[in-house]
Amino acid sequence: MSEQRISASSYSNTAPLIWSFLYGSKRGKYEVILDTAPARSAELLAQNRVDAALVPVIAYQLIEDVRLIPDVCVGAKKQVRSVCLVTKGKDLENVKSVSLDISSKTSVALTKIIFREFLGFEPKWIDAKPDIDKMLEESDCALLIGDPALLINYKLRITNYELHVFDLVELWRKFTGFGFVFAMWMTRNETCEIDFAEARDEGLQHLDEIIANYEDEIKLSYEDFTKYLMENISFSVDESMQKGLELYFKLAHKHKLIESQKPLQFIASTKS
């Protein structure tokens, strides 16, 4: 049997999903490709260079013949903390320009939906690298994703100007009542032999090791980091999150962020 390849981003919120493949019981069984940008995993999947990838959910609507691997995800029910809009004290209703961290197309599309569908207007969009100072020099508002967003509270403590942080899942839930799914494992095959749910469960049993791996990169206390991974991030898809995903795709299509909207299709189970 040829070795299967999987890809995922190296954000801290993906770590419980890939720990097993790097350090646990699934180590050495599959080739793992990591990248700092979630969009890179989507590219690899679209090019058939990996068998499965943990990718931003918008990729489901953009990659031909792709299927979802059920239940396992990176999402949030109420507050995510690692995807946010930041202003220099302005309310979102007064924003005229937004600098977008384009490393995740899902969050970019969610931002545009929030402004177009719920706030009722469209600011000027500016693509940018995730540098909060430069982003807010160019724009009234900045979209930050992943660990740069998670560090925003640390940034608040060392800056001398007021920042207003808007959690994207809090905004989404305020307007829709649903949770949100940011990323899921996907494949272009009809089935997948890899047990991603088992890998997730093993990873969640080793949060101490995961947090230790990131302690030099992410300036959060152990307690705060643990709360983020255990309470803010949801690694399983519940009913509210699935309904939120379906609505997200519907609104993305309505606002021409995707050309067509296909229904959710999951891989066939390989278990008896």
PyMOL commands that set and color helices and strands:
alter all, ss='L'
color gray80, all
select helices_A, chain A and resi 12-22+38-46+57-61+92-94+105-119+132-138+147-150+152-158+168-176+196-204+207-214+222-232+239-254
alter helices_A, ss='H'
color red, helices_A
select strands_A, chain A and resi 5-9+31-35+52-56+67-76+83-87+97-101+124-128+141-145+164-167+180-187+234-236
alter strands_A, ss='S'
color yellow, strands_A
deselect
rebuild
show_as cartoon
